[in-house]
Amino acid sequence: MIRVHLIEADGRRRTVEGRPGRSLMRTAVDAGVDGIAADCGGCLTCATCHVIIDGAWAERLPPPTADELAMLEMTAAPRMPTSRLSCQLVLDAELDGLVVQLPATQY
């Protein structure tokens, strides 16, 4: 299992575990994380699974696609330099311990 540490907007920290090959969005939704709405279910059409990657982890992720970058322009909370859509982040062993911050809102 791959552990991901989610920091909520109020500073609370929650750790979820996911399987390799599964998206961070699906892992968080299955764990009942309220801070990720995931309205489109991972189809890259809503930007309600916005997360902010901890700077120490940002370089370890593959770069966002043009479609992801376009959707990041529509996030409800301000986009940050390390903002990503969690539906586009596929968990693997290299991401064990990943730290992400959840924005204050997805709407």
QUIGIPE-V572922 format. One record per backbone hydrogen bond with DSSP energy under -0.5 kcal/mol. NH is the residue of the N-H (numbers start at 0). CO is the residue of the C=O. If there is no record, write none. Layout:
# QUIGIPE-V572922
nh/co
NH/CO
NH/CO
This chain:
# QUIGIPE-V572922
nh/co
1/17
2/0
3/15
4/97
5/3
5/13
6/4
6/99
7/5
7/11
10/7
13/5
15/3
17/1
20/90
21/18
23/85
23/88
24/85
26/22
27/23
28/24
29/25
30/26
31/28
32/27
33/31
35/32
36/34
36/47
37/47
40/37
49/46
50/83
51/100
52/50
52/81
53/98
56/53
57/53
58/54
59/56
60/56
60/57
68/64
69/65
70/66
71/67
72/68
72/69
73/70
74/71
76/104
82/79
83/50
85/48
85/83
87/84
88/85
89/87
90/21
90/88
94/91
95/92
96/2
97/2
97/94
99/4
100/51
101/6
102/49
